[in-house]
Each structure stands twice: as C-alpha cells, then as structure tokens.
Amino acid sequence: MKDMKVVFEFDLEDLDRGGWTRRVEEISDEYGHAEPVGPNHNAYFIDAGRTLLVTFESVAGIRRANDDAAPLGWQFVQSHGWSSLTLMSDVEVDWFRAPAVFGYFDRMIDDGFFDDFDQVLFYGAGAAGYAAAAFSVAAPDARVLAIQPQATLEVSRSRWDRRFPEARRSDFVSRFGYAPMMVETAEDVWIIHDPSIIEDAMHAQLFAGENTTQLTCPYIGPDADRAFLSMDILPELIEQAMAGELTPATYALLWRARQTHMPYMRTLFHRLEMAETHPRLLARLCRKLAAGGRRPMFAKKLEELEAEGVTL
C-alpha cells in the first residue's frame, strides 16, 4: 500500500462515451487497477493513501453531473491524497444487484483488500445509495454516507414503493440484500433524505440502527446529490463523513446553502403557492427573492399577496 498524494492529469470532457471509458481505464491501470465486473459493471481503483472512498456511480451520471466528467472519488485523490474505488454501472439507475458484483466483493473480502486502509467510506445516492449501504458490510467498521437510498426493493418489505417496477425482478434477498441489516457492522451511517418524498422517508426510517444518523433536506426533490453538487456542499459532506465529524449541527450549517440556490427556492415558492396555507411565509419568501428587482415573478406575487391583505 502506498502512502502518497497522487496527482495526475485527466481531460475527459470532450470525449465520446467509448473514448471516455478507455481513458478512465488507462488512468486507473496506471495508478491502480481497472477490471470488468460482469457485462454491465466495472471497478476502477486509484491507489493513493490509506484512506479509501468507495463510490457507486453510473457512466451517464458522472458525465452529466461532474464538470470534469471524472469519477467523484478522483477529486479527493487529487485534493486529499485518498485512494478511490469506483464501482461504475453502464446502466443509469442501478442497484448493482448482479452476481458478478457479489463475486467481486467476495473476492475483495477474501483478499483482505479493505484491511489495508485506516478509514473507509462508502458513498452513493438513490439506487447507488442502496448499493453503498448494502456492500459496506464487506468492510466492517467502515462509514456510510447514503443520500436518498432505498432500503430494499423486495416486495414483502417495500410493497408501498411502486416507483421501480422493473428493478423488482432483481434479487434483493440472497446476497448483500437488506441494506439496513448490512450497515449494522458500520462504525457510522448517515442517511440523508427529503421527507416530502414519502417513499424516501419510509425507506430512511428502515435504517434505524444506533450507529445511524438521519439528516433531512426538505423539498430538495428526487436528486438531492445533484443539488448538493450544485450548492458545492457535497465535497464537504463527504469530508466530514470520512472523518466521522458529520453531525446534525455541522450538516445544518451546510444546508444553509439552499438559501442562495435558486432551483431550491423556486421549488419552495411553488409548493407554498400551491398549498395556500402559509401566505405570510410565502410573502416573506417573495420579498427575499424579489430583492434587487431582477425576479419579477416573485415581485408580482408579493404585490398580489399584499393586495389580499397579507402582512409580513
């Protein structure tokens, strides 16, 4: 195991999908290893230091979300000297329920791969958040940061979640199956969810272990990880989780970034407008957003509310 800061150049933005994949493989082979994991998955490892970030991502998600179109862990290789293991899917929304993925983690356990690291954090969002939680059992005492994860899609445990009918054909029982059980050996687990999305809230409540901290992001919508990237708070969330320092208080400070994130503020505006139950709160929000005179929609709504007699 090396203990060094790896700095490497990568320019992946202008490549087509095939060229992008080949370049990711070349860089991973140079600084660690790259290997196929069945027909739809690949593993890319960068060997840098004794801290390991394990991420579950998709090719499409990386290329859409990241400015440099690189796996998420690579920025921490560069900035922090962490090692990075990326489990990457060719399918955009994927729970990593393939026998080849099971076999890959079985082999990593048998080889004692995770024993070479002082600290390990598993990270993922949505379906990949489920995978991060489920496969974290391969590294006992690891930490887990999962954003809007499903606990399982096994029908008997999640009949109320009808969003992913095709995924129910996958095996969520035999191996690395029920995520809340798989995280029982983790040192710390953080589950971030939007309580206004009923299914996400119900999945989150199934993660009920003493090692688990629940954090909420109300009204952020179904893609909280993308919003956190846009707010530029995801890297710090990962840093704090890796260090075991993510608390409700430190999260609350980061979550304040929503107050200047216009997609979030527009969502909040439309929810309050539709609800019609908090006119004064809506008026205060419109006044804040209309400040500076550059957002006439909010100024117009404020005028309407004031004409109706709503006072701040």
Backbone torsions as a table, in degrees:
resi	resn	phi	psi	omega
1	MET	NA	128.5	176.0
2	LYS	-78.7	159.5	171.5
3	ASP	-136.0	82.3	-170.5
4	MET	-155.2	164.1	176.0
5	LYS	-98.6	114.3	-179.4
6	VAL	-88.3	126.4	175.8
7	VAL	-120.8	121.8	-178.7
8	PHE	-139.2	154.2	-179.9
9	GLU	-93.0	136.6	172.4
10	PHE	-147.2	133.6	177.5
11	ASP	-128.8	98.1	-169.8
12	LEU	-113.2	-2.1	-169.3
13	GLU	-67.9	-37.6	-170.9
14	ASP	-99.3	12.7	-178.8
15	LEU	-91.7	147.5	171.5
16	ASP	-74.2	174.4	-172.5
17	ARG	-58.3	-44.3	-179.6
18	GLY	-64.3	-44.4	178.5
19	GLY	-65.5	-37.7	177.7
20	TRP	-61.7	-46.7	-179.6
21	THR	-61.8	-43.8	179.9
22	ARG	-62.1	-39.9	-179.2
23	ARG	-68.1	-40.4	176.9
24	VAL	-60.7	-41.8	178.3
25	GLU	-63.3	-43.1	-179.1
26	GLU	-62.0	-45.2	-179.5
27	ILE	-65.6	-42.9	179.9
28	SER	-64.1	-41.6	177.5
29	ASP	-62.8	-35.3	-178.7
30	GLU	-70.6	-36.0	-174.0
31	TYR	-112.7	2.9	-179.7
32	GLY	-174.0	-110.2	174.5
33	HIS	-155.7	155.3	173.3
34	ALA	-131.5	135.1	178.6
35	GLU	-152.0	144.5	175.1
36	PRO	-71.4	145.6	177.3
37	VAL	-126.7	80.6	-174.8
38	GLY	77.8	-172.7	-173.1
39	PRO	-75.5	-21.8	-172.5
40	ASN	-119.5	4.5	-175.6
41	HIS	-135.7	154.6	174.7
42	ASN	-140.3	154.7	176.4
43	ALA	-118.5	130.6	180.0
44	TYR	-125.6	120.0	-176.1
45	PHE	-119.1	129.0	171.9
46	ILE	-111.8	119.9	-176.1
47	ASP	-93.5	106.6	-175.9
48	ALA	-126.9	-51.8	-176.0
49	GLY	-148.1	-171.9	-173.4
50	ARG	-91.6	10.7	171.8
51	THR	-111.8	130.2	-173.2
52	LEU	-122.1	126.6	171.4
53	LEU	-104.4	119.7	178.2
54	VAL	-104.5	119.2	-179.3
55	THR	-121.0	149.7	175.8
56	PHE	-115.8	120.0	-172.3
57	GLU	-143.2	170.5	173.7
58	SER	-119.7	153.4	178.2
59	VAL	-57.4	-48.5	-177.6
60	ALA	-62.8	-41.0	-179.2
61	GLY	-64.9	-41.0	178.5
62	ILE	-64.2	-48.0	-175.4
63	ARG	-68.1	-24.5	178.3
64	ARG	-85.5	-36.6	-167.8
65	ALA	-93.3	-34.5	-171.6
66	ASN	-96.1	133.7	179.2
67	ASP	-60.5	-37.0	-179.4
68	ASP	-94.3	2.1	177.3
69	ALA	53.7	41.0	178.6
70	ALA	-117.2	154.6	173.5
71	PRO	-51.8	145.1	-174.3
72	LEU	-56.0	-40.7	-176.3
73	GLY	-64.8	-20.9	-175.6
74	TRP	-65.7	-31.8	178.5
75	GLN	-66.1	-29.0	178.8
76	PHE	-80.4	-26.8	170.1
77	VAL	-59.1	-47.1	-176.3
78	GLN	-70.5	-45.4	-171.2
79	SER	-90.2	-27.0	-172.8
80	HIS	-120.7	-11.4	-176.2
81	GLY	74.0	23.5	176.0
82	TRP	-81.7	155.2	166.1
83	SER	-81.7	157.0	-176.3
84	SER	-135.2	127.3	171.5
85	LEU	-119.3	114.8	-179.3
86	THR	-109.1	120.1	168.8
87	LEU	-94.0	115.8	-170.8
88	MET	-117.7	135.3	-179.2
89	SER	-108.7	143.9	172.0
90	ASP	-78.0	-13.4	179.8
91	VAL	-95.9	134.3	-172.2
92	GLU	-65.0	-45.9	177.5
93	VAL	-112.4	111.6	-169.4
94	ASP	-145.1	134.4	178.9
95	TRP	-95.5	2.4	176.8
96	PHE	59.7	41.4	-178.0
97	ARG	-96.6	47.4	-179.7
98	ALA	-104.9	139.1	178.4
99	PRO	-54.8	-34.2	179.4
100	ALA	-64.2	-34.0	177.0
101	VAL	-69.3	-40.6	175.2
102	PHE	-57.0	-46.8	-178.6
103	GLY	-63.7	-36.6	178.4
104	TYR	-60.9	-47.3	-179.2
105	PHE	-71.7	-32.5	173.1
106	ASP	-58.4	-43.0	-179.4
107	ARG	-68.2	-38.7	177.5
108	MET	-63.1	-37.3	177.1
109	ILE	-66.5	-47.2	-178.9
110	ASP	-62.0	-35.7	-178.8
111	ASP	-81.0	-7.2	-177.9
112	GLY	67.2	29.3	-175.4
113	PHE	-56.3	-47.5	-174.2
114	PHE	-73.3	-15.7	179.3
115	ASP	-68.9	-16.5	-178.4
116	ASP	-79.6	-1.7	-174.8
117	PHE	-116.0	144.4	178.6
118	ASP	-78.0	-32.9	179.0
119	GLN	-145.1	138.7	-178.8
120	VAL	-131.4	132.9	174.3
121	LEU	-124.2	127.7	173.7
122	PHE	-96.7	131.0	-178.0
123	TYR	-133.8	142.1	173.1
124	GLY	-171.2	165.6	-179.5
125	ALA	-132.7	140.8	-179.9
126	GLY	65.5	-129.7	177.1
127	ALA	-57.9	-39.7	177.9
128	ALA	-69.6	-25.3	174.1
129	GLY	-67.7	-39.3	172.1
130	TYR	-57.0	-47.5	-177.7
131	ALA	-62.0	-42.0	179.6
132	ALA	-59.4	-43.2	179.0
133	ALA	-68.0	-45.8	-174.9
134	ALA	-64.8	-42.8	-175.2
135	PHE	-87.2	-4.5	178.0
136	SER	-63.8	-20.1	178.9
137	VAL	-62.3	-18.3	177.8
138	ALA	-68.5	-17.4	-179.3
139	ALA	-130.0	80.9	-179.7
140	PRO	-53.0	142.6	-178.2
141	ASP	73.8	9.9	171.0
142	ALA	-72.0	171.5	172.4
143	ARG	-110.2	156.5	-175.7
144	VAL	-134.0	128.5	171.6
145	LEU	-121.6	111.6	-176.8
146	ALA	-124.6	125.4	-179.6
147	ILE	-103.8	121.7	179.3
148	GLN	49.8	48.1	-179.5
149	PRO	-80.0	155.2	164.7
150	GLN	-86.9	147.0	176.1
151	ALA	-79.5	-36.3	178.6
152	THR	-173.6	162.5	169.1
153	LEU	-118.7	14.9	172.9
154	GLU	-61.1	128.7	-170.9
155	VAL	-56.9	-42.4	-174.7
156	SER	-66.1	-22.4	-178.7
157	ARG	-102.4	-17.8	-174.0
158	SER	-141.9	42.8	-178.7
159	ARG	-59.9	-26.3	-176.5
160	TRP	-76.4	-12.3	179.4
161	ASP	-99.2	105.0	-176.0
162	ARG	-104.9	18.1	-173.8
163	ARG	-78.8	-24.2	-170.2
164	PHE	-128.9	64.7	-174.8
165	PRO	-60.6	-37.0	-178.7
166	GLU	-66.3	-36.7	-176.9
167	ALA	-66.7	-21.6	-178.7
168	ARG	-66.9	-14.8	175.8
169	ARG	-72.5	-17.2	179.4
170	SER	-76.0	161.0	-179.0
171	ASP	-87.0	109.9	176.6
172	PHE	-107.9	20.9	-173.4
173	VAL	-119.9	-49.0	-163.0
174	SER	-69.5	-47.2	-175.7
175	ARG	-133.4	139.1	176.1
176	PHE	45.5	46.8	-164.8
177	GLY	-91.3	-69.3	-172.1
178	TYR	-86.7	105.7	-169.6
179	ALA	-56.9	-42.5	179.1
180	PRO	-59.3	-29.7	176.2
181	MET	-76.9	-36.3	-177.6
182	MET	-66.8	-26.5	-178.5
183	VAL	-87.7	3.1	-178.3
184	GLU	-62.1	-27.5	-179.5
185	THR	-88.5	-3.2	-178.4
186	ALA	-73.2	151.7	177.2
187	GLU	-72.1	-47.3	179.4
188	ASP	-140.8	144.2	177.4
189	VAL	-134.1	131.9	174.4
190	TRP	-120.6	125.7	177.5
191	ILE	-114.2	118.2	178.8
192	ILE	-108.9	127.8	-178.4
193	HIS	-148.0	162.8	175.7
194	ASP	-97.8	109.7	-176.4
195	PRO	-67.0	-13.7	177.4
196	SER	-78.1	-13.0	172.7
197	ILE	-95.5	102.8	-168.0
198	ILE	-56.8	-44.9	-177.9
199	GLU	-62.3	-42.2	179.0
200	ASP	-64.0	-39.7	178.9
201	ALA	-63.9	-39.7	-179.6
202	MET	-68.8	-42.0	175.1
203	HIS	-59.8	-44.6	-177.2
204	ALA	-59.6	-39.1	-177.4
205	GLN	-68.8	-16.5	175.8
206	LEU	-75.0	-17.8	173.8
207	PHE	-88.0	88.4	-168.3
208	ALA	-118.5	15.9	-177.3
209	GLY	-70.6	160.3	179.5
210	GLU	-66.0	-20.2	179.7
211	ASN	-87.4	5.7	-170.6
212	THR	-110.1	133.6	175.0
213	THR	-113.5	127.1	178.4
214	GLN	-94.9	129.3	178.0
215	LEU	-127.8	142.1	-174.9
216	THR	-117.9	154.2	176.8
217	CYS	-136.3	72.0	-173.5
218	PRO	-57.2	137.0	173.6
219	TYR	66.4	17.6	179.0
220	ILE	-78.4	-23.0	179.5
221	GLY	96.6	-175.7	-171.5
222	PRO	-77.6	-8.7	-177.4
223	ASP	-121.9	62.3	-176.6
224	ALA	-61.8	-35.2	-178.5
225	ASP	-62.2	-40.2	178.0
226	ARG	-65.8	-40.1	177.4
227	ALA	-63.0	-42.3	178.8
228	PHE	-63.5	-37.4	175.2
229	LEU	-62.8	-45.8	-179.5
230	SER	-63.7	-35.8	177.4
231	MET	-76.8	-10.1	-178.4
232	ASP	64.1	37.6	176.1
233	ILE	-114.4	-10.5	-178.5
234	LEU	-61.4	-44.0	178.9
235	PRO	-57.1	-41.1	-179.2
236	GLU	-71.5	-34.1	173.8
237	LEU	-58.2	-44.7	-179.8
238	ILE	-67.0	-41.6	178.3
239	GLU	-59.1	-48.3	-178.0
240	GLN	-66.2	-37.9	178.5
241	ALA	-65.7	-43.7	179.6
242	MET	-58.7	-39.0	-178.6
243	ALA	-82.8	-5.3	-177.1
244	GLY	73.3	23.0	-174.1
245	GLU	-111.0	8.4	179.0
246	LEU	-80.6	116.5	-178.8
247	THR	-127.4	165.8	174.8
248	PRO	-54.7	-34.7	-178.9
249	ALA	-71.3	-45.4	180.0
250	THR	-69.1	-33.4	176.8
251	TYR	-66.3	-41.2	-179.5
252	ALA	-58.9	-37.6	177.6
253	LEU	-64.3	-43.2	178.8
254	LEU	-67.3	-38.0	-176.0
255	TRP	-65.7	-18.3	176.9
256	ARG	-61.7	-19.3	-180.0
257	ALA	-59.5	-20.6	179.7
258	ARG	-61.7	-25.0	-174.8
259	GLN	-68.4	-15.8	176.5
260	THR	-118.2	14.0	-179.3
261	HIS	-102.1	102.4	-170.8
262	MET	-61.0	-39.2	176.6
263	PRO	-56.1	-40.6	177.8
264	TYR	-65.7	-45.8	-176.6
265	MET	-64.9	-36.0	176.4
266	ARG	-65.6	-40.8	177.5
267	THR	-61.3	-44.3	178.7
268	LEU	-62.8	-41.5	178.0
269	PHE	-58.4	-49.0	-177.3
270	HIS	-67.1	-35.0	178.5
271	ARG	-66.8	-43.7	179.1
272	LEU	-66.5	-38.0	179.6
273	GLU	-64.5	-42.6	-179.2
274	MET	-70.5	-36.7	-176.7
275	ALA	-67.9	-38.3	179.4
276	GLU	59.4	23.9	-177.9
277	THR	-110.8	-10.5	-178.1
278	HIS	-132.2	63.9	-174.9
279	PRO	-61.6	-36.9	-179.2
280	ARG	-68.2	-39.5	176.9
281	LEU	-64.1	-41.1	178.1
282	LEU	-63.1	-41.1	179.1
283	ALA	-63.6	-42.0	178.6
284	ARG	-63.8	-40.5	178.8
285	LEU	-63.4	-44.1	179.9
286	CYS	-62.5	-40.5	178.6
287	ARG	-62.1	-41.9	179.2
288	LYS	-64.9	-45.1	-175.6
289	LEU	-74.7	-25.5	-179.7
290	ALA	-84.0	-9.6	-178.7
291	ALA	-57.9	134.5	-179.4
292	GLY	95.7	-13.0	173.4
293	GLY	75.5	13.3	-175.9
294	ARG	-99.9	0.6	-176.8
295	ARG	-130.4	81.5	-173.5
296	PRO	-63.4	-27.6	-179.6
297	MET	-59.0	-43.1	-177.9
298	PHE	-73.7	-36.3	177.5
299	ALA	-64.1	-40.7	179.2
300	LYS	-63.5	-43.4	179.3
301	LYS	-64.5	-37.4	178.4
302	LEU	-63.5	-41.8	177.4
303	GLU	-61.0	-41.8	179.2
304	GLU	-62.0	-44.1	-178.5
305	LEU	-65.6	-41.8	179.3
306	GLU	-65.5	-35.9	177.8
307	ALA	-66.4	-26.5	178.4
308	GLU	-83.8	-2.0	177.2
309	GLY	92.7	10.5	178.2
310	VAL	-74.2	126.5	178.7
311	THR	-110.8	150.7	-178.9
312	LEU	-84.7	NA	NA
